[in-house]
Amino acid sequence: MTTHIRPQPGIMDIELYQGGASHVAGRTDAVKLSSNENPFGPSDKAKDAFAKCAHSMHRYPSTDHARLRQAIGEVHGLDPDRIICGVGSDEIIHFLCQAYVGARDEVVFTEHGFLMYRISTKAAGGTPIEVPERERTTDVDAILAACTKKTKLVFLANPNNPTGTMIGLAELERLATGLPKGALLVIDSAYAEYVEGYDGGAELATRLPNVFMTRTFSKIYGLGGLRVGWGYGDREVIDVLNRIRGPFNLSTAQLDTAEAAVRDQDWVNKCRDDNTRLRAWLAEALAEKGVPSDTSTANFILARFASEDEAAACDEYLKSEGIIVRRVAGYNLPNCLRITVGDEPSCRRVAHLIGVFKAGGAIA
Ligand SMILES: Cc1ncc(COP(=O)(O)O)c(C=O)c1O
């Protein structure tokens, strides 16, 4: 017996998202540098809050997320009524597509943009429009040239994953003000906390109704496994998204842990400082070994190899030594490996092994 029910158009064109690998066969000591996670994990205050939730699991969670939104609002100086929380920022991206994109609508993003933009666009029946970048950096003019009357959303990760590059606020504003009427610029600020002094586009989203910002607890807050993200924008947009949000989309554990995490900005500052120091060290160490990268503003480095074959061979060699990095061929970067900035021993180890590989001493 086979089923006769058929999915909506576009759904069977979706390629399944491949997460960063987390295991190497036969090894229990593998170091995972493939998913841009915080190597130091969450703050102790967040862990304590999570543990306390064990006593209230029989209770339904809050439906309006008021306490978490209040905490985010206080820390970032934003109006809590203009915030929506979701199961990772992935869910916010999904809500945006579900709410605003239908058949014949277009969603624009850059050539090396985050894979979820394409997936959520197709899930909503829309058409993804991929725009070239300039030397792995967002090209505002190319995005503006790609926009039409059919454009509903423009997704831009800034800093971008997997390139690690970013554009400045003046360029973001030029993009927002140049968009066709009826299109929304979504600034995906998953890595904003890694950039000292950058507000992730919050001020722009406060001032311009066609700008929306997404944020996550998965990166610097070290809570990728918990799944919490949020979005901030015009009240009308928030109202639209709340209508399609499940009332209990976040559990009490997610809400309380994220609240404790956002209130502990000392932990965020410590993690940013460590990342800045170790990222600079890693980039320089790799460059010395003949593996260049663009200046990264996030918690990973996009290491460029001479060819696709060399990147694949280096990936295999690292795996054989218990280090997992990320192939990014699916992002149109076949000659690159994305390497998350880990703790100091991991950075030293990955740099050492890449040095051995480049010197021809590796037998993968
Ligand atoms: C650019 C970008 N946006 C969004 C996300 C999704 O994050 P979340 O874990 O909040 O769903 C990621 C995760 O890798 C990302 O790199």
The ligand as an SDF file (V2000), in Angstrom:
LIG
                    3D

 16 16  0  0  0  0  0  0  0  0999 V2000
   23.2790   32.7990   10.1380 C   0  0  0  0  0  0  0  0  0  0  0  0
   22.5040   31.9040   11.0300 C   0  0  0  0  0  0  0  0  0  0  0  0
   21.2300   32.2040   11.2890 N   0  0  0  0  0  0  0  0  0  0  0  0
   20.4620   31.4340   12.0710 C   0  0  0  0  0  0  0  0  0  0  0  0
   20.9810   30.2890   12.6410 C   0  0  0  0  0  0  0  0  0  0  0  0
   20.0280   29.4300   13.4160 C   0  0  0  0  0  0  0  0  0  0  0  0
   20.2400   29.4740   14.7180 O   0  0  0  0  0  0  0  0  0  0  0  0
   19.2190   28.8320   15.7520 P   0  0  0  0  0  0  0  0  0  0  0  0
   20.0040   27.8020   16.4630 O   0  0  0  0  0  0  0  0  0  0  0  0
   18.8350   29.9970   16.6000 O   0  0  0  0  0  0  0  0  0  0  0  0
   18.0460   28.2660   15.0330 O   0  0  0  0  0  0  0  0  0  0  0  0
   22.2970   29.9150   12.4090 C   0  0  0  0  0  0  0  0  0  0  0  0
   22.8290   28.6800   12.9720 C   0  0  0  0  0  0  0  0  0  0  0  0
   23.8300   28.1330   12.5820 O   0  0  0  0  0  0  0  0  0  0  0  0
   23.0760   30.7420   11.5800 C   0  0  0  0  0  0  0  0  0  0  0  0
   24.3440   30.4380   11.2900 O   0  0  0  0  0  0  0  0  0  0  0  0
  1  2  1  0
  2  3  1  0
  2 15  2  0
  3  4  2  0
  4  5  1  0
  5  6  1  0
  5 12  2  0
  6  7  1  0
  7  8  1  0
  8  9  2  0
  8 10  1  0
  8 11  1  0
 12 13  1  0
 12 15  1  0
 13 14  2  0
 15 16  1  0
M  END
$$$$
